[in-house]
């Protein structure tokens, strides 16, 4: 089991994988809304990682779980919230 980080709308689990690449997993519960809302949340999370891939350390498995109120976020709020984990906490394990 990896290290868990909690924010208001996300739970992020981080664990070293020994592969030299970063892998991303995204889960969104049905509590977050219908399929349209769940897919939008997944797209926002993937876009955050696409835009910040060079800043995220390699060699980790990252699982992002969205909480039920995450469907109201936009890209900037998603960036601020996930950025607190990956940039302000210096990706601590």
N, C-alpha and C positions, 0 to 999 in steps of 0.2 A: 504494500500500500504506500502511496506517495504522500507528500506534504499537501495539506488542504489549506486553501486561502478562501476566505469568505468576503463578499461584498454585498451590497444591498440586493442586487439582482442576479448575482452569479456565485457559483462555487467552482473553484479551479483546483484540480488535483494535478500535481507535478511530480514526476518521477524520472530518474535517469534511465535511459534505455541501452546505453553502451553501443549505439549504432552510428553515432556521429551526425545524425540528422534529427530534426525536430518533427514530431508527428502530432497531429491535432485530432482530437475526438470531440464531437459536439453532441450533447443530448438536451432535448427540450421535452418536458412532460406535457401530457394532454391538459394538465391544469393551466398551462400558459395560454390556451386558447385553441381555436380551430386550426386546421392544417395551414391556412394562409398565414396566420400569425406565427405559428411555429416555424415555418419555412423562412419567414422574414427574419426572425431572430437568428436562425442558423446562418443566413446570408450575411447579416451584420457581423457576427462573430468571425466568420471566414474572411470577410473583407478587412477586419481589423488585423488579422494575422497576415494577410497578403500585403497590406501596406507597411507592416512593421516587421516583416520576416528577417530583415538584415539586423535588427536590433535585438531579436530574441535569441538567446544562446542555443546552440545546437546540441544534440545528444539527450534530449528530454522528450518524454511522452507527456502531452498536455491534454487533459480532459476538462472541457468547460460545460458545466451544467447550468442551464438557465432556470431561475426561479419563476414563479407564476406571474409576477408583475413586469417581467422583462419585455413584454410585447409593446409597451409604451415608449421604449427607448428609440433614439435615432442613432446615427453613426457617431456623432460627436459625444453623446452621453455614454455610448458603449466604449468609445476610445478612452474617455476620462476614467471610467470605472475599471476597465481591464488594465489600463495604463498604471493605475495605482499598484497593481500586483506585479506587473512585469518591469516597470521602470522606476517607481519610487521605492519599492521594497528591495530593489536590486536582485530580484529573482532568487531569494534565499530559499534554501532547502532545509 
